[in-house]
């Protein structure tokens, strides 16, 4: 019987934060969002960085060599 192996499937999430925007003349209010500068990389193989500053993210070359192209 063949052995099962977890395939690499790298996913990158950018953390965002949200706040209520100003109220318009028509009384509508929209949510505003912005990036926090944190990312979370995880792979189906079990690799996970948790939320880290984007500046501490491994290089794209290293990630591709270890986990393939991000989905």
mmCIF file of the N, C-alpha and C atoms, coordinates in Angstrom:
data_MODEL
# 
_entry.id   MODEL 
# 
loop_
_atom_site.group_PDB 
_atom_site.id 
_atom_site.type_symbol 
_atom_site.label_atom_id 
_atom_site.label_alt_id 
_atom_site.label_comp_id 
_atom_site.label_asym_id 
_atom_site.label_entity_id 
_atom_site.label_seq_id 
_atom_site.pdbx_PDB_ins_code 
_atom_site.Cartn_x 
_atom_site.Cartn_y 
_atom_site.Cartn_z 
_atom_site.occupancy 
_atom_site.B_iso_or_equiv 
_atom_site.pdbx_formal_charge 
_atom_site.auth_seq_id 
_atom_site.auth_comp_id 
_atom_site.auth_asym_id 
_atom_site.auth_atom_id 
_atom_site.pdbx_PDB_model_num 
ATOM 1   N N  . UNK A 1 1  ? 0.837   -1.171 0.000  1.00 0.00 ? 1  UNK A N  1 
ATOM 2   C CA . UNK A 1 1  ? 0.000   0.000  0.000  1.00 0.00 ? 1  UNK A CA 1 
ATOM 3   C C  . UNK A 1 1  ? 0.891   1.246  0.000  1.00 0.00 ? 1  UNK A C  1 
ATOM 4   N N  . UNK A 1 2  ? 0.524   2.251  -0.764 1.00 0.00 ? 2  UNK A N  1 
ATOM 5   C CA . UNK A 1 2  ? 1.304   3.487  -0.875 1.00 0.00 ? 2  UNK A CA 1 
ATOM 6   C C  . UNK A 1 2  ? 1.205   4.303  0.411  1.00 0.00 ? 2  UNK A C  1 
ATOM 7   N N  . UNK A 1 3  ? 2.270   5.036  0.699  1.00 0.00 ? 3  UNK A N  1 
ATOM 8   C CA . UNK A 1 3  ? 2.299   5.885  1.886  1.00 0.00 ? 3  UNK A CA 1 
ATOM 9   C C  . UNK A 1 3  ? 1.731   7.261  1.556  1.00 0.00 ? 3  UNK A C  1 
ATOM 10  N N  . UNK A 1 4  ? 0.969   7.842  2.480  1.00 0.00 ? 4  UNK A N  1 
ATOM 11  C CA . UNK A 1 4  ? 0.389   9.169  2.292  1.00 0.00 ? 4  UNK A CA 1 
ATOM 12  C C  . UNK A 1 4  ? 1.367   10.224 2.786  1.00 0.00 ? 4  UNK A C  1 
ATOM 13  N N  . UNK A 1 5  ? 1.484   11.317 2.043  1.00 0.00 ? 5  UNK A N  1 
ATOM 14  C CA . UNK A 1 5  ? 2.387   12.406 2.394  1.00 0.00 ? 5  UNK A CA 1 
ATOM 15  C C  . UNK A 1 5  ? 1.666   13.740 2.237  1.00 0.00 ? 5  UNK A C  1 
ATOM 16  N N  . UNK A 1 6  ? 1.823   14.626 3.209  1.00 0.00 ? 6  UNK A N  1 
ATOM 17  C CA . UNK A 1 6  ? 1.239   15.964 3.096  1.00 0.00 ? 6  UNK A CA 1 
ATOM 18  C C  . UNK A 1 6  ? 1.996   16.757 2.034  1.00 0.00 ? 6  UNK A C  1 
ATOM 19  N N  . UNK A 1 7  ? 1.253   17.316 1.115  1.00 0.00 ? 7  UNK A N  1 
ATOM 20  C CA . UNK A 1 7  ? 1.845   18.135 0.056  1.00 0.00 ? 7  UNK A CA 1 
ATOM 21  C C  . UNK A 1 7  ? 2.058   19.556 0.559  1.00 0.00 ? 7  UNK A C  1 
ATOM 22  N N  . UNK A 1 8  ? 3.026   20.244 -0.020 1.00 0.00 ? 8  UNK A N  1 
ATOM 23  C CA . UNK A 1 8  ? 3.233   21.654 0.305  1.00 0.00 ? 8  UNK A CA 1 
ATOM 24  C C  . UNK A 1 8  ? 2.159   22.490 -0.371 1.00 0.00 ? 8  UNK A C  1 
ATOM 25  N N  . UNK A 1 9  ? 1.637   23.430 0.357  1.00 0.00 ? 9  UNK A N  1 
ATOM 26  C CA . UNK A 1 9  ? 0.684   24.405 -0.170 1.00 0.00 ? 9  UNK A CA 1 
ATOM 27  C C  . UNK A 1 9  ? 0.828   25.643 0.699  1.00 0.00 ? 9  UNK A C  1 
ATOM 28  N N  . UNK A 1 10 ? 1.749   26.501 0.310  1.00 0.00 ? 10 UNK A N  1 
ATOM 29  C CA . UNK A 1 10 ? 2.081   27.693 1.090  1.00 0.00 ? 10 UNK A CA 1 
ATOM 30  C C  . UNK A 1 10 ? 1.013   28.766 0.895  1.00 0.00 ? 10 UNK A C  1 
ATOM 31  N N  . UNK A 1 11 ? 0.575   29.343 1.994  1.00 0.00 ? 11 UNK A N  1 
ATOM 32  C CA . UNK A 1 11 ? -0.425  30.409 1.967  1.00 0.00 ? 11 UNK A CA 1 
ATOM 33  C C  . UNK A 1 11 ? 0.116   31.592 2.755  1.00 0.00 ? 11 UNK A C  1 
ATOM 34  N N  . UNK A 1 12 ? -0.111  32.793 2.230  1.00 0.00 ? 12 UNK A N  1 
ATOM 35  C CA . UNK A 1 12 ? 0.346   34.030 2.860  1.00 0.00 ? 12 UNK A CA 1 
ATOM 36  C C  . UNK A 1 12 ? -0.869  34.881 3.193  1.00 0.00 ? 12 UNK A C  1 
ATOM 37  N N  . UNK A 1 13 ? -0.973  35.276 4.453  1.00 0.00 ? 13 UNK A N  1 
ATOM 38  C CA . UNK A 1 13 ? -2.047  36.169 4.888  1.00 0.00 ? 13 UNK A CA 1 
ATOM 39  C C  . UNK A 1 13 ? -1.439  37.494 5.318  1.00 0.00 ? 13 UNK A C  1 
ATOM 40  N N  . UNK A 1 14 ? -2.038  38.594 4.869  1.00 0.00 ? 14 UNK A N  1 
ATOM 41  C CA . UNK A 1 14 ? -1.658  39.927 5.309  1.00 0.00 ? 14 UNK A CA 1 
ATOM 42  C C  . UNK A 1 14 ? -2.658  40.366 6.366  1.00 0.00 ? 14 UNK A C  1 
ATOM 43  N N  . UNK A 1 15 ? -2.165  40.768 7.529  1.00 0.00 ? 15 UNK A N  1 
ATOM 44  C CA . UNK A 1 15 ? -3.066  41.205 8.601  1.00 0.00 ? 15 UNK A CA 1 
ATOM 45  C C  . UNK A 1 15 ? -3.574  42.609 8.287  1.00 0.00 ? 15 UNK A C  1 
ATOM 46  N N  . UNK A 1 16 ? -4.871  42.825 8.498  1.00 0.00 ? 16 UNK A N  1 
ATOM 47  C CA . UNK A 1 16 ? -5.452  44.147 8.323  1.00 0.00 ? 16 UNK A CA 1 
ATOM 48  C C  . UNK A 1 16 ? -6.206  44.522 9.588  1.00 0.00 ? 16 UNK A C  1 
ATOM 49  N N  . UNK A 1 17 ? -6.396  45.816 9.750  1.00 0.00 ? 17 UNK A N  1 
ATOM 50  C CA . UNK A 1 17 ? -7.229  46.302 10.842 1.00 0.00 ? 17 UNK A CA 1 
ATOM 51  C C  . UNK A 1 17 ? -8.304  47.208 10.256 1.00 0.00 ? 17 UNK A C  1 
ATOM 52  N N  . UNK A 1 18 ? -9.419  47.305 10.956 1.00 0.00 ? 18 UNK A N  1 
ATOM 53  C CA . UNK A 1 18 ? -10.582 48.019 10.450 1.00 0.00 ? 18 UNK A CA 1 
ATOM 54  C C  . UNK A 1 18 ? -11.064 49.035 11.481 1.00 0.00 ? 18 UNK A C  1 
ATOM 55  N N  . UNK A 1 19 ? -11.563 50.153 10.975 1.00 0.00 ? 19 UNK A N  1 
ATOM 56  C CA . UNK A 1 19 ? -12.181 51.160 11.831 1.00 0.00 ? 19 UNK A CA 1 
ATOM 57  C C  . UNK A 1 19 ? -13.371 51.747 11.085 1.00 0.00 ? 19 UNK A C  1 
ATOM 58  N N  . UNK A 1 20 ? -14.292 52.323 11.820 1.00 0.00 ? 20 UNK A N  1 
ATOM 59  C CA . UNK A 1 20 ? -15.442 52.965 11.189 1.00 0.00 ? 20 UNK A CA 1 
ATOM 60  C C  . UNK A 1 20 ? -14.987 54.275 10.547 1.00 0.00 ? 20 UNK A C  1 
ATOM 61  N N  . UNK A 1 21 ? -15.375 54.476 9.297  1.00 0.00 ? 21 UNK A N  1 
ATOM 62  C CA . UNK A 1 21 ? -15.025 55.705 8.591  1.00 0.00 ? 21 UNK A CA 1 
ATOM 63  C C  . UNK A 1 21 ? -15.968 56.841 8.978  1.00 0.00 ? 21 UNK A C  1 
ATOM 64  N N  . UNK A 1 22 ? -15.732 58.008 8.407  1.00 0.00 ? 22 UNK A N  1 
ATOM 65  C CA . UNK A 1 22 ? -16.604 59.158 8.712  1.00 0.00 ? 22 UNK A CA 1 
ATOM 66  C C  . UNK A 1 22 ? -18.013 58.946 8.151  1.00 0.00 ? 22 UNK A C  1 
ATOM 67  N N  . UNK A 1 23 ? -18.971 59.582 8.766  1.00 0.00 ? 23 UNK A N  1 
ATOM 68  C CA . UNK A 1 23 ? -20.354 59.519 8.295  1.00 0.00 ? 23 UNK A CA 1 
ATOM 69  C C  . UNK A 1 23 ? -20.497 60.510 7.142  1.00 0.00 ? 23 UNK A C  1 
ATOM 70  N N  . UNK A 1 24 ? -21.075 60.027 6.034  1.00 0.00 ? 24 UNK A N  1 
ATOM 71  C CA . UNK A 1 24 ? -21.243 60.873 4.850  1.00 0.00 ? 24 UNK A CA 1 
ATOM 72  C C  . UNK A 1 24 ? -22.441 61.794 5.031  1.00 0.00 ? 24 UNK A C  1 
ATOM 73  N N  . UNK A 1 25 ? -22.618 62.717 4.076  1.00 0.00 ? 25 UNK A N  1 
ATOM 74  C CA . UNK A 1 25 ? -23.762 63.640 4.101  1.00 0.00 ? 25 UNK A CA 1 
ATOM 75  C C  . UNK A 1 25 ? -25.088 62.890 4.044  1.00 0.00 ? 25 UNK A C  1 
ATOM 76  N N  . UNK A 1 26 ? -25.077 61.706 3.466  1.00 0.00 ? 26 UNK A N  1 
ATOM 77  C CA . UNK A 1 26 ? -26.289 60.895 3.345  1.00 0.00 ? 26 UNK A CA 1 
ATOM 78  C C  . UNK A 1 26 ? -26.502 59.992 4.560  1.00 0.00 ? 26 UNK A C  1 
ATOM 79  N N  . UNK A 1 27 ? -25.656 60.124 5.582  1.00 0.00 ? 27 UNK A N  1 
ATOM 80  C CA . UNK A 1 27 ? -25.803 59.348 6.801  1.00 0.00 ? 27 UNK A CA 1 
ATOM 81  C C  . UNK A 1 27 ? -25.213 57.942 6.719  1.00 0.00 ? 27 UNK A C  1 
ATOM 82  N N  . UNK A 1 28 ? -24.444 57.675 5.687  1.00 0.00 ? 28 UNK A N  1 
ATOM 83  C CA . UNK A 1 28 ? -23.825 56.358 5.539  1.00 0.00 ? 28 UNK A CA 1 
ATOM 84  C C  . UNK A 1 28 ? -22.453 56.360 6.204  1.00 0.00 ? 28 UNK A C  1 
ATOM 85  N N  . UNK A 1 29 ? -22.057 55.207 6.649  1.00 0.00 ? 29 UNK A N  1 
ATOM 86  C CA . UNK A 1 29 ? -20.734 55.061 7.246  1.00 0.00 ? 29 UNK A CA 1 
ATOM 87  C C  . UNK A 1 29 ? -20.081 53.796 6.695  1.00 0.00 ? 29 UNK A C  1 
ATOM 88  N N  . UNK A 1 30 ? -18.876 53.936 6.200  1.00 0.00 ? 30 UNK A N  1 
ATOM 89  C CA . UNK A 1 30 ? -18.148 52.822 5.612  1.00 0.00 ? 30 UNK A CA 1 
ATOM 90  C C  . UNK A 1 30 ? -16.999 52.420 6.515  1.00 0.00 ? 30 UNK A C  1 
ATOM 91  N N  . UNK A 1 31 ? -16.620 51.182 6.423  1.00 0.00 ? 31 UNK A N  1 
ATOM 92  C CA . UNK A 1 31 ? -15.460 50.708 7.171  1.00 0.00 ? 31 UNK A CA 1 
ATOM 93  C C  . UNK A 1 31 ? -14.200 51.047 6.387  1.00 0.00 ? 31 UNK A C  1 
ATOM 94  N N  . UNK A 1 32 ? -13.183 51.473 7.095  1.00 0.00 ? 32 UNK A N  1 
ATOM 95  C CA . UNK A 1 32 ? -11.877 51.718 6.492  1.00 0.00 ? 32 UNK A CA 1 
ATOM 96  C C  . UNK A 1 32 ? -10.934 50.627 6.983  1.00 0.00 ? 32 UNK A C  1 
ATOM 97  N N  . UNK A 1 33 ? -10.076 50.138 6.095  1.00 0.00 ? 33 UNK A N  1 
ATOM 98  C CA . UNK A 1 33 ? -9.111  49.112 6.470  1.00 0.00 ? 33 UNK A CA 1 
ATOM 99  C C  . UNK A 1 33 ? -7.715  49.547 6.067  1.00 0.00 ? 33 UNK A C  1 
ATOM 100 N N  . UNK A 1 34 ? -6.725  48.987 6.767  1.00 0.00 ? 34 UNK A N  1 
ATOM 101 C CA . UNK A 1 34 ? -5.329  49.236 6.408  1.00 0.00 ? 34 UNK A CA 1 
ATOM 102 C C  . UNK A 1 34 ? -4.491  48.045 6.851  1.00 0.00 ? 34 UNK A C  1 
ATOM 103 N N  . UNK A 1 35 ? -3.374  47.872 6.171  1.00 0.00 ? 35 UNK A N  1 
ATOM 104 C CA . UNK A 1 35 ? -2.458  46.793 6.520  1.00 0.00 ? 35 UNK A CA 1 
ATOM 105 C C  . UNK A 1 35 ? -1.693  47.149 7.791  1.00 0.00 ? 35 UNK A C  1 
ATOM 106 N N  . UNK A 1 36 ? -1.449  46.153 8.633  1.00 0.00 ? 36 UNK A N  1 
ATOM 107 C CA . UNK A 1 36 ? -0.718  46.388 9.878  1.00 0.00 ? 36 UNK A CA 1 
ATOM 108 C C  . UNK A 1 36 ? 0.790   46.230 9.695  1.00 0.00 ? 36 UNK A C  1 
ATOM 109 N N  . UNK A 1 37 ? 1.197   45.599 8.582  1.00 0.00 ? 37 UNK A N  1 
ATOM 110 C CA . UNK A 1 37 ? 2.613   45.322 8.371  1.00 0.00 ? 37 UNK A CA 1 
ATOM 111 C C  . UNK A 1 37 ? 3.018   43.940 8.858  1.00 0.00 ? 37 UNK A C  1 
ATOM 112 N N  . UNK A 1 38 ? 2.032   43.153 9.345  1.00 0.00 ? 38 UNK A N  1 
ATOM 113 C CA . UNK A 1 38 ? 2.299   41.792 9.792  1.00 0.00 ? 38 UNK A CA 1 
ATOM 114 C C  . UNK A 1 38 ? 1.770   40.799 8.766  1.00 0.00 ? 38 UNK A C  1 
ATOM 115 N N  . UNK A 1 39 ? 2.469   39.676 8.636  1.00 0.00 ? 39 UNK A N  1 
ATOM 116 C CA . UNK A 1 39 ? 2.060   38.595 7.746  1.00 0.00 ? 39 UNK A CA 1 
ATOM 117 C C  . UNK A 1 39 ? 2.089   37.273 8.510  1.00 0.00 ? 39 UNK A C  1 
ATOM 118 N N  . UNK A 1 40 ? 1.344   36.313 8.000  1.00 0.00 ? 40 UNK A N  1 
ATOM 119 C CA . UNK A 1 40 ? 1.342   34.959 8.570  1.00 0.00 ? 40 UNK A CA 1 
ATOM 120 C C  . UNK A 1 40 ? 1.496   33.999 7.403  1.00 0.00 ? 40 UNK A C  1 
ATOM 121 N N  . UNK A 1 41 ? 2.577   33.246 7.414  1.00 0.00 ? 41 UNK A N  1 
ATOM 122 C CA . UNK A 1 41 ? 2.830   32.244 6.394  1.00 0.00 ? 41 UNK A CA 1 
ATOM 123 C C  . UNK A 1 41 ? 2.557   30.876 6.985  1.00 0.00 ? 41 UNK A C  1 
ATOM 124 N N  . UNK A 1 42 ? 1.830   30.045 6.251  1.00 0.00 ? 42 UNK A N  1 
ATOM 125 C CA . UNK A 1 42 ? 1.627   28.686 6.708  1.00 0.00 ? 42 UNK A CA 1 
ATOM 126 C C  . UNK A 1 42 ? 1.550   27.748 5.511  1.00 0.00 ? 42 UNK A C  1 
ATOM 127 N N  . UNK A 1 43 ? 1.902   26.513 5.769  1.00 0.00 ? 43 UNK A N  1 
ATOM 128 C CA . UNK A 1 43 ? 1.953   25.498 4.719  1.00 0.00 ? 43 UNK A CA 1 
ATOM 129 C C  . UNK A 1 43 ? 1.236   24.251 5.201  1.00 0.00 ? 43 UNK A C  1 
ATOM 130 N N  . UNK A 1 44 ? 0.687   23.534 4.277  1.00 0.00 ? 44 UNK A N  1 
ATOM 131 C CA . UNK A 1 44 ? 0.009   22.282 4.571  1.00 0.00 ? 44 UNK A CA 1 
ATOM 132 C C  . UNK A 1 44 ? 0.935   21.267 5.252  1.00 0.00 ? 44 UNK A C  1 
ATOM 133 N N  . UNK A 1 45 ? 2.251   21.431 5.092  1.00 0.00 ? 45 UNK A N  1 
ATOM 134 C CA . UNK A 1 45 ? 3.205   20.495 5.707  1.00 0.00 ? 45 UNK A CA 1 
ATOM 135 C C  . UNK A 1 45 ? 3.347   20.725 7.212  1.00 0.00 ? 45 UNK A C  1 
ATOM 136 N N  . UNK A 1 46 ? 2.771   21.830 7.734  1.00 0.00 ? 46 UNK A N  1 
ATOM 137 C CA . UNK A 1 46 ? 2.851   22.128 9.161  1.00 0.00 ? 46 UNK A CA 1 
ATOM 138 C C  . UNK A 1 46 ? 3.647   23.372 9.485  1.00 0.00 ? 46 UNK A C  1 
ATOM 139 N N  . UNK A 1 47 ? 4.363   23.922 8.509  1.00 0.00 ? 47 UNK A N  1 
ATOM 140 C CA . UNK A 1 47 ? 5.140   25.142 8.720  1.00 0.00 ? 47 UNK A CA 1 
ATOM 141 C C  . UNK A 1 47 ? 4.200   26.306 8.996  1.00 0.00 ? 47 UNK A C  1 
ATOM 142 N N  . UNK A 1 48 ? 4.523   27.124 9.996  1.00 0.00 ? 48 UNK A N  1 
ATOM 143 C CA . UNK A 1 48 ? 3.729   28.294 10.331 1.00 0.00 ? 48 UNK A CA 1 
ATOM 144 C C  . UNK A 1 48 ? 4.616   29.319 11.019 1.00 0.00 ? 48 UNK A C  1 
ATOM 145 N N  . UNK A 1 49 ? 4.531   30.565 10.600 1.00 0.00 ? 49 UNK A N  1 
ATOM 146 C CA . UNK A 1 49 ? 5.330   31.619 11.222 1.00 0.00 ? 49 UNK A CA 1 
ATOM 147 C C  . UNK A 1 49 ? 4.597   32.321 12.349 1.00 0.00 ? 49 UNK A C  1 
ATOM 148 N N  . UNK A 1 50 ? 3.262   32.206 12.404 1.00 0.00 ? 50 UNK A N  1 
ATOM 149 C CA . UNK A 1 50 ? 2.499   33.073 13.292 1.00 0.00 ? 50 UNK A CA 1 
ATOM 150 C C  . UNK A 1 50 ? 2.567   34.485 12.709 1.00 0.00 ? 50 UNK A C  1 
ATOM 151 N N  . UNK A 1 51 ? 2.009   35.472 13.381 1.00 0.00 ? 51 UNK A N  1 
ATOM 152 C CA . UNK A 1 51 ? 2.046   36.842 12.866 1.00 0.00 ? 51 UNK A CA 1 
ATOM 153 C C  . UNK A 1 51 ? 3.432   37.420 13.107 1.00 0.00 ? 51 UNK A C  1 
ATOM 154 N N  . UNK A 1 52 ? 4.123   37.761 12.031 1.00 0.00 ? 52 UNK A N  1 
ATOM 155 C CA . UNK A 1 52 ? 5.465   38.338 12.108 1.00 0.00 ? 52 UNK A CA 1 
ATOM 156 C C  . UNK A 1 52 ? 5.512   39.610 11.276 1.00 0.00 ? 52 UNK A C  1 
ATOM 157 N N  . UNK A 1 53 ? 6.420   40.543 11.605 1.00 0.00 ? 53 UNK A N  1 
ATOM 158 C CA . UNK A 1 53 ? 6.571   41.722 10.751 1.00 0.00 ? 53 UNK A CA 1 
ATOM 159 C C  . UNK A 1 53 ? 6.991   41.289 9.342  1.00 0.00 ? 53 UNK A C  1 
ATOM 160 N N  . UNK A 1 54 ? 6.450   41.946 8.337  1.00 0.00 ? 54 UNK A N  1 
ATOM 161 C CA . UNK A 1 54 ? 6.781   41.619 6.948  1.00 0.00 ? 54 UNK A CA 1 
ATOM 162 C C  . UNK A 1 54 ? 8.291   41.642 6.730  1.00 0.00 ? 54 UNK A C  1 
ATOM 163 N N  . UNK A 1 55 ? 8.997   42.512 7.438  1.00 0.00 ? 55 UNK A N  1 
ATOM 164 C CA . UNK A 1 55 ? 10.452  42.616 7.280  1.00 0.00 ? 55 UNK A CA 1 
ATOM 165 C C  . UNK A 1 55 ? 11.187  41.367 7.749  1.00 0.00 ? 55 UNK A C  1 
ATOM 166 N N  . UNK A 1 56 ? 10.551  40.524 8.578  1.00 0.00 ? 56 UNK A N  1 
ATOM 167 C CA . UNK A 1 56 ? 11.164  39.279 9.061  1.00 0.00 ? 56 UNK A CA 1 
ATOM 168 C C  . UNK A 1 56 ? 10.758  38.063 8.234  1.00 0.00 ? 56 UNK A C  1 
ATOM 169 N N  . UNK A 1 57 ? 9.976   38.293 7.198  1.00 0.00 ? 57 UNK A N  1 
ATOM 170 C CA . UNK A 1 57 ? 9.512   37.196 6.357  1.00 0.00 ? 57 UNK A CA 1 
ATOM 171 C C  . UNK A 1 57 ? 10.685  36.567 5.610  1.00 0.00 ? 57 UNK A C  1 
ATOM 172 N N  . UNK A 1 58 ? 10.733  35.236 5.519  1.00 0.00 ? 58 UNK A N  1 
ATOM 173 C CA . UNK A 1 58 ? 11.793  34.589 4.734  1.00 0.00 ? 58 UNK A CA 1 
ATOM 174 C C  . UNK A 1 58 ? 11.757  35.083 3.284  1.00 0.00 ? 58 UNK A C  1 
ATOM 175 N N  . UNK A 1 59 ? 12.875  34.979 2.606  1.00 0.00 ? 59 UNK A N  1 
ATOM 176 C CA . UNK A 1 59 ? 12.929  35.456 1.220  1.00 0.00 ? 59 UNK A CA 1 
ATOM 177 C C  . UNK A 1 59 ? 12.030  34.594 0.333  1.00 0.00 ? 59 UNK A C  1 
ATOM 178 N N  . UNK A 1 60 ? 11.506  35.187 -0.741 1.00 0.00 ? 60 UNK A N  1 
ATOM 179 C CA . UNK A 1 60 ? 10.685  34.398 -1.667 1.00 0.00 ? 60 UNK A CA 1 
ATOM 180 C C  . UNK A 1 60 ? 11.422  33.176 -2.218 1.00 0.00 ? 60 UNK A C  1 
ATOM 181 N N  . UNK A 1 61 ? 12.718  33.301 -2.458 1.00 0.00 ? 61 UNK A N  1 
ATOM 182 C CA . UNK A 1 61 ? 13.504  32.184 -2.966 1.00 0.00 ? 61 UNK A CA 1 
ATOM 183 C C  . UNK A 1 61 ? 13.548  31.033 -1.964 1.00 0.00 ? 61 UNK A C  1 
ATOM 184 N N  . UNK A 1 62 ? 13.763  31.361 -0.689 1.00 0.00 ? 62 UNK A N  1 
ATOM 185 C CA . UNK A 1 62 ? 13.785  30.332 0.354  1.00 0.00 ? 62 UNK A CA 1 
ATOM 186 C C  . UNK A 1 62 ? 12.424  29.641 0.487  1.00 0.00 ? 62 UNK A C  1 
ATOM 187 N N  . UNK A 1 63 ? 11.364  30.443 0.488  1.00 0.00 ? 63 UNK A N  1 
ATOM 188 C CA . UNK A 1 63 ? 10.019  29.875 0.626  1.00 0.00 ? 63 UNK A CA 1 
ATOM 189 C C  . UNK A 1 63 ? 9.675   28.978 -0.560 1.00 0.00 ? 63 UNK A C  1 
ATOM 190 N N  . UNK A 1 64 ? 9.991   29.430 -1.752 1.00 0.00 ? 64 UNK A N  1 
ATOM 191 C CA . UNK A 1 64 ? 9.687   28.635 -2.943 1.00 0.00 ? 64 UNK A CA 1 
ATOM 192 C C  . UNK A 1 64 ? 10.473  27.329 -2.938 1.00 0.00 ? 64 UNK A C  1 
ATOM 193 N N  . UNK A 1 65 ? 11.727  27.386 -2.523 1.00 0.00 ? 65 UNK A N  1 
ATOM 194 C CA . UNK A 1 65 ? 12.554  26.177 -2.487 1.00 0.00 ? 65 UNK A CA 1 
ATOM 195 C C  . UNK A 1 65 ? 12.019  25.167 -1.470 1.00 0.00 ? 65 UNK A C  1 
ATOM 196 N N  . UNK A 1 66 ? 11.479  25.648 -0.346 1.00 0.00 ? 66 UNK A N  1 
ATOM 197 C CA . UNK A 1 66 ? 11.033  24.754 0.718  1.00 0.00 ? 66 UNK A CA 1 
ATOM 198 C C  . UNK A 1 66 ? 9.561   24.335 0.604  1.00 0.00 ? 66 UNK A C  1 
ATOM 199 N N  . UNK A 1 67 ? 8.719   25.248 0.030  1.00 0.00 ? 67 UNK A N  1 
ATOM 200 C CA . UNK A 1 67 ? 7.266   25.009 0.081  1.00 0.00 ? 67 UNK A CA 1 
ATOM 201 C C  . UNK A 1 67 ? 6.549   25.198 -1.246 1.00 0.00 ? 67 UNK A C  1 
ATOM 202 N N  . UNK A 1 68 ? 7.223   25.562 -2.304 1.00 0.00 ? 68 UNK A N  1 
ATOM 203 C CA . UNK A 1 68 ? 6.578   25.774 -3.589 1.00 0.00 ? 68 UNK A CA 1 
ATOM 204 C C  . UNK A 1 68 ? 6.029   27.186 -3.715 1.00 0.00 ? 68 UNK A C  1 
ATOM 205 N N  . UNK A 1 69 ? 5.258   27.415 -4.749 1.00 0.00 ? 69 UNK A N  1 
ATOM 206 C CA . UNK A 1 69 ? 4.698   28.739 -5.039 1.00 0.00 ? 69 UNK A CA 1 
ATOM 207 C C  . UNK A 1 69 ? 3.494   28.986 -4.136 1.00 0.00 ? 69 UNK A C  1 
ATOM 208 N N  . UNK A 1 70 ? 3.394   30.195 -3.488 1.00 0.00 ? 70 UNK A N  1 
ATOM 209 C CA . UNK A 1 70 ? 2.231   30.485 -2.621 1.00 0.00 ? 70 UNK A CA 1 
ATOM 210 C C  . UNK A 1 70 ? 0.913   30.383 -3.389 1.00 0.00 ? 70 UNK A C  1 
ATOM 211 N N  . UNK A 1 71 ? -0.120  29.916 -2.711 1.00 0.00 ? 71 UNK A N  1 
ATOM 212 C CA . UNK A 1 71 ? -1.436  29.815 -3.334 1.00 0.00 ? 71 UNK A CA 1 
ATOM 213 C C  . UNK A 1 71 ? -2.211  31.102 -3.155 1.00 0.00 ? 71 UNK A C  1 
# 
